[in-house]
């Protein structure tokens, strides 16, 4: 762990799917993907949201590839079959529990804000189960209850495709996030159920109409785990100033997405993008939201990140860049992990 820098608790990674797709080991330092335990230790990565994502049966999503089939509403696939989605999600969750068991205490699945704090203090990797897309959930709420009891504490209502609950944004640049209808009746009920259980709702990938429906219904902080500022990079995946205002007013937060295509003002996916563009995004988010409502949401193993950063071992470069821009020790700790602990405690109550 780098000396003098705070540990990072990160808002999003797709490492579980990457492990499946590549066959690599989480416990060996590798050159594939962005995240494994040895590189996490090198970079001061203390944990984060480990996403369970279900790819379409005929389109395996792989790290760093653009989702070309999701570039327009007319090309979106049909709503996913429930049984397939549940089987795939259960398999991915089981893999994370296997990592916990095989780690001999070095990695833990966390279910409360207190458990995150304990893991960070004790040097164990804190793994939060996050469901990216509600496809594995039935309309009656039984699967949500089961997944909650298994340890899931966070839900992205949709990925960038339609489901029974909401409509995601297509991958377009330049474009607004205003594509398609808002939450369905089932989606509105899902928001209420998550609020009642204490499941954090993630608006990343959700279209603008769905965002405003969720904002109207929820009684919890609004959170975007891995999204950036649309004012800097006008991608559908990014948040408008009006959306950022709503997140601020709810005392929610935004985790910076490291994706070059969601960061670079030109929309370029060139990994030679300078790290300064990530710092510019953080500066803007802090200006709009306040220092207590911004964190990191890397999207490691699910996107293309800047070559200058490389992978999780490069996190100190980002924190050092923030230091050079005047963020003091207290501010760095908030951006690195304390803001995530705050907003999760406000949502979960523990």
MOVEN-V447836 format. One record per run of one state. SS is the DSSP state (2 for helix, 1 for strand, 0 for the rest). FROM is the first residue (numbers start at 1). LEN is the number of residues. If there is no record, write none. Layout:
{{SS/FROM/LEN} {SS/FROM/LEN}}
//
This chain:
{{0/1/7} {1/8/6} {0/14/1} {2/15/8} {0/23/14} {2/37/7} {0/44/1} {1/45/9} {0/54/2} {1/56/1} {0/57/2} {1/59/1} {0/60/8} {2/68/3} {0/71/2} {2/73/3} {0/76/6} {2/82/21} {0/103/4} {1/107/3} {0/110/3} {2/113/10} {0/123/2} {1/125/8} {0/133/1} {2/134/3} {0/137/5} {2/142/9} {0/151/3} {1/154/3} {0/157/5} {1/162/1} {0/163/4} {1/167/2} {0/169/4} {1/173/1} {0/174/11} {2/185/13} {0/198/2} {1/200/3} {0/203/3} {1/206/1} {0/207/1} {2/208/10} {0/218/5} {1/223/2} {0/225/4} {1/229/1} {0/230/5} {1/235/1} {0/236/3} {1/239/1} {0/240/1} {2/241/9} {0/250/3} {1/253/4} {0/257/3} {2/260/3} {0/263/13} {2/276/14} {0/290/1} {2/291/3} {1/294/3} {0/297/3} {1/300/1} {0/301/11} {2/312/13} {0/325/4} {2/329/20} {0/349/2}}
//
